[in-house]
Amino acid sequence: MPSPVARRPGWTLAMAATAGYLLVLDLTGVNVALPAMRDDLGAGLGEVQWAVDAYALTLAVLLLTAGALADRWGRRRLFLAGLGVFTAGSLACALAPGALALDLFRAAQGCGAAILFGTASPLLAAAYPPGRRRDHALGMFAAASGAAIATGPLLGGALTEVFGWRAIFFLNVPVGVLALVIAPRVLAESRDARPRPLDPVATACLTAGLGGVMWALIEGPRIGWTAPGTITCVAVATAATAVLALRRVADPMIDLSLLRDRLYAANTAAALAFHAAGAGALAYFSLYVQGPMGARPAQAGLWFLTFSVPALAAPVLLGRIMHRLPSALLVAAGPALAAVSSLLLAATYELHSWPAMVPGFVVGGTSIGIGNLVTGRTALASAPAGRAGVAAGIANTAKQVGVAAGVAVLGVPYQLDGLGAMLLTAAAIGGLGAIPALRLMVSRTRRQGTLPPPPAASDGSPASQAPPDHRPL
């Protein structure tokens, strides 16, 4: 049983922010250590690259299922389980004797990460009622991820250089153990008051569908889009999606009907788009910075602070004022700013001058920071409290799939026509991702303009009747 301290939501925010920081740190920091892993383990670059991909794959595939199970079994219980799996997986990665073992342990660590991601924001939603305090808490939670983006490459590089790559994973262990001691005392339990029945068929189809998509996006650029392995993954994903779409269940555990809400659907599309345009383009831009621009890894890490610092600061600042702004406008901001960032970089990259490219990176980091905050806030606001896990899971899955899709899709123009073509493609993706929210905002503005004046209150003053924030399709 949690102690009375569990009634203090600040503790919940501290636990969620700590988990969010570690999860993103293990994604960004490990990238820097790949050459050291390859040399130490005597493996090829493709083998150690799966140390990143296995983590990203299991994280994306299990997010939605973890959220649905948390709604049913309890978010505090699942959070503690995920923390245990993540900590144990980190220790196993630090002690891995070879590349294959490391990849398998990273997949296990990704399972724990999916549970933590799937329960963190629903725990915050239960601790903070809708309003300014929740917005501020979600801003701090998004800022923790931004901090990991900012410090991950620097911390990962420093640990690898001084102690070796295993130190990146050892770092998680004492933090995870301490969190396991504190969390049971400070987290209050929350769950769906009317839990939906378990649905193993839908869970299996969802896992197979997402797994096939993610595997194809990761391996397709390496082995070819027409390779048997890629085609098989696409076929499995298509079949699983068809079964899931055609199956009718009265009370589904994984409730995709949330996507009928126009704002929620626009939010999901925006999350996928700004991660594809922003994070996807950043992966190729780092190759350009360390290639034609001749920057050393440490120098490139410092340069990219112009991207990561805004990603840290934007959600903290926006969390204080976002309640004053239209929801659809906030949803459109993430992908729209990602498009502007890509256009600015497309106009300046050929100068080979980092100061000239700083505005593009500042706008890009701001898009990620704003987008991460708005995605979580809109997802939680669009669903009943009992479905918070599923609502957050769909949005978080869209972000993870967006990153993988961005790297895969943007690789085509990058290889065919270079960095400029890739950036213009990223701008197009960002612009398309903003359209659903912008259309919703325009339609609401027109609807409000044609509404009759509100009836007068008993004192003669006009009564406030704002239109509902979410309308179904």
C-alpha positions as CSV (number, residue, x, y, z in Angstrom):
1,M,0.0,0.0,0.0
2,P,1.4,3.4,-0.8
3,S,2.0,5.8,2.0
4,P,0.2,9.1,2.5
5,V,3.0,10.6,0.5
6,A,1.4,9.1,-2.5
7,R,-1.3,11.8,-2.4
8,R,1.4,14.4,-3.3
9,P,1.4,14.5,-7.1
10,G,4.9,16.0,-7.2
11,W,6.3,12.6,-6.3
12,T,4.4,11.0,-9.3
13,L,5.9,13.7,-11.5
14,A,9.4,13.0,-10.2
15,M,9.1,9.2,-10.9
16,A,7.6,9.8,-14.3
17,A,10.3,12.4,-15.3
18,T,13.1,10.1,-14.1
19,A,11.8,7.2,-16.1
20,G,11.3,9.5,-19.2
21,Y,14.9,10.7,-18.9
22,L,16.4,7.3,-18.7
23,L,14.3,5.8,-21.5
24,V,15.3,8.5,-24.0
25,L,18.9,8.6,-22.7
26,D,19.3,4.9,-23.5
27,L,18.1,5.6,-27.1
28,T,20.3,8.7,-27.8
29,G,23.4,7.8,-25.7
30,V,23.9,4.4,-27.1
31,N,24.2,5.7,-30.7
32,V,27.4,7.4,-29.8
33,A,28.9,4.1,-28.4
34,L,28.3,1.9,-31.4
35,P,31.9,2.1,-32.7
36,A,33.2,1.2,-29.3
37,M,30.8,-1.7,-29.0
38,R,31.8,-3.0,-32.4
39,D,35.5,-2.9,-31.5
40,D,35.1,-4.4,-28.0
41,L,32.7,-7.2,-29.1
42,G,34.5,-8.0,-32.4
43,A,31.2,-7.6,-34.3
44,G,30.1,-5.9,-37.5
45,L,28.4,-2.5,-37.5
46,G,25.1,-4.1,-38.5
47,E,25.2,-6.5,-35.5
48,V,25.7,-3.7,-33.0
49,Q,23.3,-1.4,-34.8
50,W,20.6,-3.8,-33.6
51,A,21.5,-2.7,-30.1
52,V,19.6,0.4,-31.0
53,D,17.0,-1.1,-33.3
54,A,16.0,-4.0,-30.9
55,Y,15.3,-1.5,-28.2
56,A,13.3,0.8,-30.5
57,L,11.4,-2.1,-32.0
58,T,10.1,-3.6,-28.8
59,L,9.4,-0.2,-27.4
60,A,7.2,0.8,-30.3
61,V,5.5,-2.6,-30.6
62,L,4.5,-3.0,-27.0
63,L,3.5,0.6,-26.1
64,L,-0.2,0.3,-26.8
65,T,-0.6,-3.1,-25.3
66,A,1.2,-1.9,-22.1
67,G,-1.2,1.0,-21.9
68,A,-4.2,-1.2,-22.3
69,L,-3.0,-3.6,-19.6
70,A,-2.2,-0.7,-17.3
71,D,-5.8,0.5,-17.6
72,R,-7.0,-3.0,-16.6
73,W,-4.4,-4.2,-14.0
74,G,-3.4,-0.9,-12.5
75,R,-0.9,1.8,-13.7
76,R,1.2,1.8,-10.5
77,R,1.6,-2.0,-10.6
78,L,2.6,-2.0,-14.3
79,F,5.0,0.9,-13.7
80,L,6.8,-1.0,-11.0
81,A,7.0,-4.1,-13.2
82,G,8.4,-2.1,-16.1
83,L,10.9,-0.4,-13.8
84,G,12.1,-3.9,-12.7
85,V,12.4,-5.2,-16.2
86,F,14.2,-2.1,-17.4
87,T,16.7,-2.2,-14.5
88,A,17.4,-5.9,-14.9
89,G,17.7,-5.5,-18.7
90,S,20.2,-2.6,-18.2
91,L,22.4,-4.8,-15.9
92,A,22.2,-7.7,-18.4
93,C,23.3,-5.3,-21.3
94,A,26.2,-4.0,-19.2
95,L,27.4,-7.6,-18.7
96,A,26.7,-8.9,-22.2
97,P,29.4,-11.2,-23.5
98,G,28.7,-10.7,-27.2
99,A,26.8,-8.8,-29.8
100,L,23.9,-11.3,-30.1
101,A,23.5,-11.4,-26.3
102,L,23.5,-7.6,-26.2
103,D,20.9,-7.3,-28.9
104,L,18.6,-9.8,-27.0
105,F,19.1,-8.0,-23.7
106,R,18.3,-4.7,-25.4
107,A,15.1,-6.1,-26.7
108,A,14.2,-7.1,-23.1
109,Q,15.2,-3.7,-21.9
110,G,12.9,-2.2,-24.6
111,C,10.0,-4.3,-23.1
112,G,10.5,-2.6,-19.8
113,A,10.8,0.8,-21.5
114,A,7.5,0.2,-23.3
115,I,5.7,-0.5,-19.9
116,L,7.2,2.6,-18.3
117,F,6.3,4.8,-21.3
118,G,2.8,3.3,-21.4
119,T,2.1,4.0,-17.8
120,A,4.0,7.3,-17.0
121,S,1.6,9.8,-18.6
122,P,-1.6,8.0,-17.4
123,L,-0.1,8.1,-13.8
124,L,0.3,11.8,-14.3
125,A,-3.3,12.1,-15.6
126,A,-4.6,10.4,-12.5
127,A,-2.4,12.5,-10.2
128,Y,-3.3,15.9,-11.8
129,P,-6.9,16.8,-12.8
130,P,-7.3,18.5,-16.2
131,G,-6.1,22.1,-16.2
132,R,-3.1,24.3,-15.7
133,R,-1.4,22.0,-13.1
134,R,-1.7,19.0,-15.4
135,D,-0.3,21.0,-18.3
136,H,2.6,22.1,-16.3
137,A,3.3,18.5,-15.1
138,L,3.1,17.2,-18.7
139,G,5.5,20.1,-19.7
140,M,8.0,18.9,-17.1
141,F,7.6,15.3,-18.2
142,A,8.2,16.3,-21.8
143,A,11.2,18.4,-20.7
144,A,12.8,15.4,-19.1
145,S,12.8,13.7,-22.5
146,G,14.2,16.9,-24.0
147,A,16.9,16.9,-21.4
148,A,17.9,13.4,-22.4
149,I,18.0,14.5,-26.1
150,A,20.3,17.4,-25.0
151,T,22.6,15.4,-22.8
152,G,22.4,11.9,-24.2
153,P,25.1,12.2,-26.9
154,L,27.4,14.2,-24.6
155,L,26.9,11.9,-21.6
156,G,27.1,8.8,-23.7
157,G,30.3,9.9,-25.4
158,A,31.9,10.9,-22.1
159,L,31.0,7.6,-20.3
160,T,32.2,5.6,-23.3
161,E,35.5,7.5,-23.5
162,V,36.3,7.4,-19.8
163,F,34.8,4.1,-18.6
164,G,33.8,2.2,-21.8
165,W,30.4,1.6,-23.4
166,R,29.2,-0.7,-20.6
167,A,29.0,2.3,-18.3
168,I,26.0,3.7,-20.2
169,F,24.0,0.7,-19.0
170,F,25.5,0.4,-15.5
171,L,24.4,4.0,-14.9
172,N,20.7,2.8,-15.1
173,V,21.1,0.2,-12.4
174,P,21.5,2.3,-9.2
175,V,19.0,4.8,-10.4
176,G,16.5,2.0,-11.2
177,V,17.1,0.3,-7.8
178,L,16.6,3.6,-6.0
179,A,13.4,4.3,-7.9
180,L,12.1,0.7,-7.1
181,V,12.6,1.5,-3.4
182,I,10.8,4.9,-3.6
183,A,8.1,4.3,-6.1
184,P,5.9,1.9,-4.1
185,R,5.7,4.4,-1.3
186,V,4.9,7.5,-3.4
187,L,2.7,6.3,-6.3
188,A,-1.0,5.9,-5.9
189,E,-2.8,3.2,-7.8
190,S,-5.3,4.0,-10.6
191,R,-7.1,1.9,-13.1
192,D,-10.2,1.7,-15.3
193,A,-13.3,1.4,-13.0
194,R,-14.9,-0.9,-15.6
195,P,-12.0,-2.9,-17.0
196,R,-12.5,-4.4,-20.4
197,P,-12.0,-8.2,-20.9
198,L,-8.6,-9.5,-22.0
199,D,-8.4,-9.9,-25.8
200,P,-5.4,-12.1,-26.7
201,V,-6.4,-12.3,-30.4
202,A,-6.4,-8.5,-30.8
203,T,-3.2,-8.2,-28.8
204,A,-1.4,-10.8,-31.0
205,C,-2.7,-9.0,-34.2
206,L,-1.6,-5.6,-32.9
207,T,1.9,-7.0,-31.9
208,A,2.3,-8.8,-35.3
209,G,1.1,-5.8,-37.3
210,L,3.3,-3.2,-35.5
211,G,6.2,-5.7,-35.4
212,G,6.0,-6.3,-39.1
213,V,5.9,-2.6,-40.0
214,M,8.8,-1.7,-37.7
215,W,11.0,-4.6,-38.8
216,A,10.4,-3.7,-42.5
217,L,11.1,0.0,-41.8
218,I,14.4,-0.9,-40.0
219,E,15.7,-3.6,-42.2
220,G,14.2,-2.5,-45.6
221,P,16.9,0.2,-46.2
222,R,19.6,-2.4,-45.4
223,I,18.5,-5.5,-47.2
224,G,16.3,-3.9,-49.9
225,W,12.6,-3.3,-50.1
226,T,12.0,-6.2,-52.4
227,A,14.0,-8.7,-50.3
228,P,12.0,-11.8,-49.1
229,G,12.4,-10.7,-45.5
230,T,11.0,-7.3,-46.1
231,I,8.1,-8.6,-48.2
232,T,7.3,-11.2,-45.5
233,C,7.2,-8.5,-42.8
234,V,4.8,-6.4,-44.9
235,A,2.6,-9.4,-45.6
236,V,2.4,-10.3,-41.9
237,A,1.6,-6.7,-41.0
238,T,-1.1,-6.4,-43.7
239,A,-2.7,-9.7,-42.6
240,A,-2.7,-8.8,-38.9
241,T,-4.1,-5.3,-39.6
242,A,-6.9,-6.8,-41.8
243,V,-7.9,-9.2,-39.0
244,L,-7.9,-6.5,-36.5
245,A,-9.9,-4.2,-38.7
246,L,-12.5,-6.8,-39.6
247,R,-12.9,-8.3,-36.2
248,R,-15.9,-7.0,-34.2
249,V,-15.8,-7.1,-30.4
250,A,-18.5,-5.5,-28.2
251,D,-16.0,-4.1,-25.6
252,P,-12.5,-4.2,-27.0
253,M,-9.5,-4.0,-24.6
254,I,-7.5,-2.1,-27.2
255,D,-10.1,0.5,-28.2
256,L,-9.1,2.2,-31.5
257,S,-12.4,4.0,-31.6
258,L,-10.7,6.9,-30.0
259,L,-9.4,7.7,-33.5
260,R,-13.0,8.7,-34.5
261,D,-12.5,11.9,-32.5
262,R,-11.3,14.4,-35.0
263,L,-8.8,16.2,-32.7
264,Y,-7.4,12.9,-31.4
265,A,-6.9,11.6,-35.0
266,A,-5.3,14.9,-36.0
267,N,-3.0,14.7,-32.9
268,T,-2.0,11.2,-33.8
269,A,-1.2,12.2,-37.4
270,A,0.8,15.2,-36.2
271,A,2.8,13.1,-33.8
272,L,3.8,10.7,-36.6
273,A,4.6,13.5,-39.0
274,F,6.8,15.7,-36.8
275,H,8.8,12.7,-35.6
276,A,9.3,11.5,-39.1
277,A,10.3,14.9,-40.4
278,G,12.3,16.0,-37.4
279,A,14.0,13.0,-35.9
280,G,14.3,11.3,-39.3
281,A,16.0,14.3,-40.9
282,L,18.3,14.7,-37.9
283,A,19.8,11.3,-38.4
284,Y,21.0,12.1,-41.9
285,F,22.0,15.7,-41.0
286,S,24.4,14.2,-38.4
287,L,26.1,12.3,-41.2
288,Y,26.5,15.5,-43.2
289,V,27.9,17.4,-40.3
290,Q,30.5,14.8,-39.6
291,G,31.1,14.2,-43.3
292,P,31.3,17.2,-45.7
293,M,31.4,19.7,-42.9
294,G,34.3,17.8,-41.2
295,A,33.1,18.2,-37.6
296,R,34.5,15.9,-35.0
297,P,32.0,13.9,-32.9
298,A,32.4,16.0,-29.8
299,Q,32.2,19.2,-31.9
300,A,29.0,17.9,-33.6
301,G,27.5,17.1,-30.2
302,L,28.0,20.7,-29.1
303,W,26.6,22.0,-32.3
304,F,23.4,20.0,-31.9
305,L,22.8,21.6,-28.5
306,T,21.1,24.3,-30.6
307,F,18.5,21.7,-31.4
308,S,18.3,19.9,-28.1
309,V,18.2,22.9,-25.7
310,P,15.0,24.3,-27.4
311,A,13.5,20.7,-27.1
312,L,14.1,21.0,-23.4
313,A,12.9,24.5,-22.8
314,A,9.8,24.7,-25.1
315,P,7.6,22.3,-23.1
316,V,8.4,24.0,-19.8
317,L,7.5,27.4,-21.1
318,L,4.5,26.3,-23.1
319,G,3.1,24.2,-20.3
320,R,2.3,27.5,-18.4
321,I,0.3,29.1,-21.1
322,M,-1.1,26.4,-23.4
323,H,-4.5,26.4,-21.7
324,R,-5.1,29.8,-23.3
325,L,-4.5,28.6,-26.9
326,P,-6.8,26.6,-29.2
327,S,-6.1,22.8,-29.1
328,A,-6.1,22.4,-32.8
329,L,-3.5,25.2,-33.2
330,L,-1.2,23.6,-30.7
331,V,-1.5,20.2,-32.5
332,A,-0.6,21.8,-35.8
333,A,2.4,23.6,-34.4
334,G,4.7,20.5,-34.0
335,P,4.6,19.3,-37.7
336,A,4.3,22.9,-39.0
337,L,7.5,24.0,-37.2
338,A,9.2,20.8,-38.4
339,A,8.4,21.8,-42.0
340,V,9.7,25.4,-41.4
341,S,12.9,24.0,-39.8
342,S,13.6,21.7,-42.8
343,L,13.1,24.6,-45.2
344,L,15.4,26.9,-43.3
345,L,18.1,24.1,-43.3
346,A,17.6,23.5,-47.0
347,A,18.3,27.1,-47.7
348,T,21.5,27.3,-45.6
349,Y,23.2,23.9,-45.5
350,E,25.3,24.5,-48.6
351,L,27.0,27.4,-46.9
352,H,28.8,24.9,-44.7
353,S,28.4,27.4,-41.9
354,W,27.0,26.3,-38.6
355,P,25.9,29.8,-37.5
356,A,23.8,30.1,-40.7
357,M,22.0,26.8,-39.8
358,V,21.3,27.7,-36.1
359,P,17.8,29.2,-36.8
360,G,16.8,26.0,-38.5
361,F,17.9,23.8,-35.6
362,V,16.4,26.1,-33.0
363,V,13.0,25.9,-34.8
364,G,13.4,22.1,-35.2
365,G,14.1,21.6,-31.5
366,T,11.2,23.8,-30.6
367,S,8.9,21.6,-32.8
368,I,10.0,18.5,-31.0
369,G,9.5,20.0,-27.6
370,I,6.1,21.5,-28.3
371,G,5.0,18.4,-30.2
372,N,5.9,16.0,-27.4
373,L,4.0,18.1,-24.8
374,V,0.9,18.7,-27.0
375,T,0.7,15.0,-28.1
376,G,0.5,13.7,-24.5
377,R,-1.8,16.5,-23.3
378,T,-4.3,16.1,-26.2
379,A,-4.3,12.3,-26.0
380,L,-5.2,12.4,-22.3
381,A,-7.8,15.1,-22.7
382,S,-9.5,13.2,-25.6
383,A,-10.3,10.1,-23.6
384,P,-12.1,9.1,-20.4
385,A,-9.9,8.7,-17.4
386,G,-10.3,5.0,-17.5
387,R,-8.9,4.8,-21.0
388,A,-5.8,7.0,-20.4
389,G,-3.4,4.1,-21.0
390,V,-4.8,3.3,-24.4
391,A,-5.1,7.0,-25.3
392,A,-1.5,7.7,-24.5
393,G,-0.4,4.4,-26.0
394,I,-1.8,5.2,-29.4
395,A,-0.1,8.6,-29.5
396,N,3.3,7.3,-28.2
397,T,3.2,4.4,-30.8
398,A,2.6,7.0,-33.5
399,K,5.8,8.8,-32.4
400,Q,7.9,5.7,-32.4
401,V,6.7,4.5,-35.8
402,G,7.2,8.1,-37.1
403,V,10.9,8.0,-36.2
404,A,11.4,4.6,-37.9
405,A,9.4,5.7,-40.9
406,G,11.2,9.0,-41.2
407,V,14.6,7.3,-41.3
408,A,13.4,4.8,-43.9
409,V,11.5,7.2,-46.1
410,L,14.0,10.1,-46.0
411,G,16.8,7.8,-46.9
412,V,15.5,7.5,-50.4
413,P,15.8,11.1,-51.5
414,Y,19.0,11.4,-49.5
415,Q,20.6,8.6,-51.5
416,L,19.2,9.7,-54.8
417,D,19.8,13.5,-54.7
418,G,21.5,14.4,-51.4
419,L,20.7,16.4,-48.3
420,G,18.7,19.1,-50.1
421,A,16.2,16.7,-51.5
422,M,15.9,14.9,-48.2
423,L,15.1,18.2,-46.4
424,L,12.5,19.2,-48.9
425,T,10.8,15.8,-48.4
426,A,10.9,16.3,-44.7
427,A,9.3,19.7,-45.1
428,A,6.5,18.1,-47.2
429,I,5.9,15.4,-44.5
430,G,5.7,18.1,-41.8
431,G,3.3,20.2,-43.8
432,L,1.0,17.2,-44.5
433,G,1.0,16.3,-40.8
434,A,-0.3,19.8,-39.9
435,I,-3.2,19.8,-42.4
436,P,-5.7,17.7,-40.4
437,A,-5.4,20.0,-37.3
438,L,-5.4,23.2,-39.4
439,R,-8.6,22.0,-41.2
440,L,-10.2,21.3,-37.9
441,M,-9.3,24.7,-36.6
442,V,-10.7,26.4,-39.7
443,S,-14.0,24.5,-39.5
444,R,-14.4,25.4,-35.8
445,T,-13.7,29.0,-36.5
446,R,-16.4,29.1,-39.2
447,R,-18.8,27.2,-37.1
448,Q,-18.3,29.6,-34.2
449,G,-18.9,32.5,-36.6
450,T,-22.3,31.1,-37.6
451,L,-23.6,30.1,-34.2
452,P,-26.4,32.3,-32.8
453,P,-25.5,34.5,-29.8
454,P,-25.5,32.7,-26.5
455,P,-28.7,33.1,-24.3
456,A,-28.5,35.7,-21.6
457,A,-27.9,34.6,-18.1
458,S,-30.3,35.5,-15.3
459,D,-28.4,38.7,-14.6
460,G,-28.7,39.9,-18.2
461,S,-25.0,39.1,-19.1
462,P,-24.3,36.7,-22.0
463,A,-23.7,33.1,-20.9
464,S,-20.5,31.5,-22.0
465,Q,-21.1,28.5,-24.2
466,A,-17.8,27.5,-25.8
467,P,-18.2,24.7,-28.4
468,P,-16.9,21.3,-27.2
469,D,-13.2,20.7,-27.7
470,H,-13.6,17.3,-29.4
471,R,-16.1,16.3,-32.1
472,P,-16.4,12.8,-33.6
473,L,-16.0,12.2,-37.2
